Amino acid sequence: MQVSATSSAPASVPTAAHPSGSHSVYAITVNRTAEMVAAGHTASFRLTAWTKNGHPAAHQPVTIYIGTMVPLSGMPPTRWLASSTSAAARYIRSYSHETNSRGQVRVVLSAQPAKTMEMVGVKIGNLSTYRPSTMAALGSLDAWWTTPTTSPTAPIGDSVTVRPFVTKASPGASIPISVTVNSSTGPIANARVQFIPKHSSSMMGAMSNSGGYTRMTNRVGQVVWRAMAGSGARDMPIRIVVTTGASMNRVAGGMNTEIVVP
């Protein structure tokens, strides 16, 4: 059974029969976390914000952050542009300025040439993947524009969905991270998925790796791995790298999900 990224609350958020009255954003899910886009075409993402009780977080303000990089260069974006700035207009074609009644946001990125990659950070209500102190997005979506003959490349239409994209959690909580890998024709079985947790110090903002964990997708293109929310780090981004086939071709450039310990 394929996990829906927008129709239900993430597994880490308990659902309740009645709203608690709190509109604080506790988690964000997305229909695709990374996608391969044909050069000259737009890319789009649909995000959903959730309260702690598993209800849609309606009418929450939205800010989008864009960072550009060279695909597979190993060099992350050095500059992030907020959607409120004129400089971001060349990258963001349109976006929802607040969540709708179902807690949803749509982001459309402008068409770009091949060998272009954009990482996307978000802030919905009080939950943000962007950190002003480090001027970087710890949790990020990934759009990669390419052609069939461009090198490096991956098949156009391949996508990865990580659920949840970002969530708050109590220290020591075990959070299931679900990854679904699809091609334009259906699920990709036996894809290699690497989960690479990173920890940031709330005092210094420094990042350190804690090793990687490799899992393979099942016949419906899914794999689940559990992350442990740390007690000494406020933010825990988890880098996710997906490769397929005998030659281990990359699917998208890599993306980050994030666990936030309030």
Order of alpha helices (4+ residues) and beta strands (2+ residues): beta-beta-beta-beta-beta-beta-beta-beta-beta-beta-beta-beta-beta-beta-beta-beta-beta-beta-beta-beta-beta-beta-beta
